[in-house]
């Protein structure tokens, strides 16, 4: 029996769980070990507690990233980070879940990674000092910027056709996108709301917008 006061007594769990520990982890590999170079000998021996899908169980981090790189979608996610918004980590986690190409942090280089649940290890994340720097990068890559905010003149997301290659740009909880970001955007899109609140959580809005892009371009057959 596992002692709840001493979880390390569970042979399926490491004595000192990593930041990726999940109750959906698996124990040591049973039977003959696979010879595929993608597998991590340490994980095969000790078990895999990471928050990854079953297909990636026991794989090395580099192998997982390489596999994701072959299937990432061509949309990017950008987030303004002027006030150390705690939503950024959750947005990075959603970007990983929806297969975003890259996450761009605009503003402060440091950001709260707790909400990312370590998914930033598998997701490409780059930094831009200013909105102008992000715009310069996007223009050089010929990628339009689509701002997500409920400001005058915005288009309802349910009626908007996203470009296949684009940057979804999000602001911070409370103030939303900066004036510079709105002015730099090729289009501004808002999520329809039907209740009394003026806005929804920034990370929730990001997840909704990414899923709308996925609905328009992902293929399941």
N, C-alpha and C positions, 0 to 999 in steps of 0.2 A: 504493500500500500504506500502511496505517495504522501509524505508528510507535508501539509500545506504550509507549515512554517519553515520547511527546508526543501524548497522545490528542486534543489540540486540532487535530491535523492531519487528523482525520476531519471532513469537511465536513458530515456529518449531526449532529454533536454540537457544542454550544456550547463556546467556549474555557474558560468558567468555569461548569460545570454548576450548576444550582440544587439546592436541597435535595430537589426532587422528581425529580431525574434518574433515568431508568430506561432499561434496555436495550431496552424495548419502545416507546420514543418514535418519533416520525415526523419526517421532514425538512420543509423548506419546502413549502407548498401548490403543487402542480403544476397549471398551467392557469389559467383565469380565476378570480379570487377570488369567493367567495360574497358576496352583498350582505346576508345575514341579520345583523341587529345583534348576534346572540349571538356572532359570531366576532370574535376578537381580531386586529387587523391585525398586531401584532408577532409573534404566534405563526404567523400565516399566512406571514409573511416569513422567520422564523428557524427554524420547526419547533416541535414540541410535545414536550418530554421528560417531561412530568408523568405521574405514576402515576394516570391516569384511564382509564376504559373508553373503547372506541373511539367510542362515540356522542358523547362530550364532547370529542373531539379538536378543538383550535383554539378552543374556546369560552372566553369570559372566565370568571373565577372567579365573578363575580356571576351570570352566566347559569346556571352549573352549580348554584350554591346555590339559585337560584329554581326550577330544574327539580326538584331534590331535595325542596324544600319542598312541592311539589305531590304527592309520592308517599311521604313519610316515613310509617312505621308509628306507631301511637299509643302505643308503649311507650317509656319513658325508662330511662336507665341512670344509677345513682348510685354513686360510689366514695368511700370514706373515705380521706382523705389526711393522716394524722397523722405519718407517718414518711417522707414523700417517696418513696413506693413507686414503683419504676421500672416496674411493670406498668401504670400508669395510661395511659401513651401507647399501649400495645398494646390496652388496653380501648377507648380512644377510636377507634383504627383499626378494631376489630371492630364498634363501634357504627355507624360510618360504613358499613361493608360490609353490615351487616344492616338498614340503614335506620332506625335509632333516631331518635326525635323530637329528643331533647336529652340531653346528658351533663351530669350534675351532679357537681361536685367538692365534697366536704364536708371542711372542715378548712383546711389550708394552701392559700393561694391559688396559690402557685407549685407547678408540677408538672413532672416530667421529660417533655418533649415528643418526645424522640428516637424512642421506639417508635411514635409516632403517624404517622410518615412523612408529615408535613404534612397529614394528613387532617383535623386540627382546623380547617383553613381552610374546609372544606366542611361541618363538623359544628357544630351549635349547642352551645356549652359555657357553662354558668353556674356560679357559685360560691355556696356556702352556708357560713357560718362554723361552724355546728354542726349536729349531727343534728336538734336541735329546730327549727332554721330550715328544714331540708329537710322535716320533718314538717309544719310550719305551711304551707309552700307546697303540699305534696301534699294536705293536708286541704282547703285553700281551693279546689283544683282537683278535689276528689272523686276522687283517684287513689290506689288502694291501694298500699302498699309491700310488695314481696315480697323478703325477705332471702334471700340464697343463702349457706348455710354448713352444715357438717356438725356440728350441735350437737344435744344431746338434745331430742327432741320434733319434730325437723324431718321433713318429708314427702319421700319419694323423688320426684325430679323426673319420673321416667318415669310416675308415676301422678297427677301434679298438673295441673290445668287452670288455666292462667294467665288472669287477667282480661285482656280485650283492651286496656284502658287500665290501665297499671300502671307502677310504678317497680321495676326490678330493682336491688337494693342489694347491693353487693359490699364486702368488707373488704380488708385488706391481706395481703400475703404473710406467712405466719407466724402472727400473732395472730388473723387473721380479723376478723370484725365486732366492734365494741365492744358492751358490754352495753347501752348506750343505743340502739344501732341494732337489736339483737335485740328489745328491749322495745317499740320503736316500730313494728315490722313487723306487718302484718296476717297474714302467713304466713311461715314459714321453710321453705325447700326445700333439699334436698341432692342432689348428683349421685352416682348409684350408682358405686361403685368395686369392683374385683374383684382387686386386687393387694395387695401388702404395705404400700404407702405409706398414710399416714393422710390425706393431702390431695393435691390436684393444684394446679398453678400457678394463681395468681389470674387471670391473663389467659386461660388455657385454660378455666377454669371459667366465666368471663364469656362466652366465645365459645360454649360448650356451651349455657348457659342462653338466650342470645339465639337460637340456632338452634332450640331447642325451642319458643320462642315463635313463631318464623317457621313452623315445621312445623304449629303449631296454627291459625295465622291467615292466612298468605300464600296467595294464589290464583294459579295459573298459567294459568288459562283464562278 
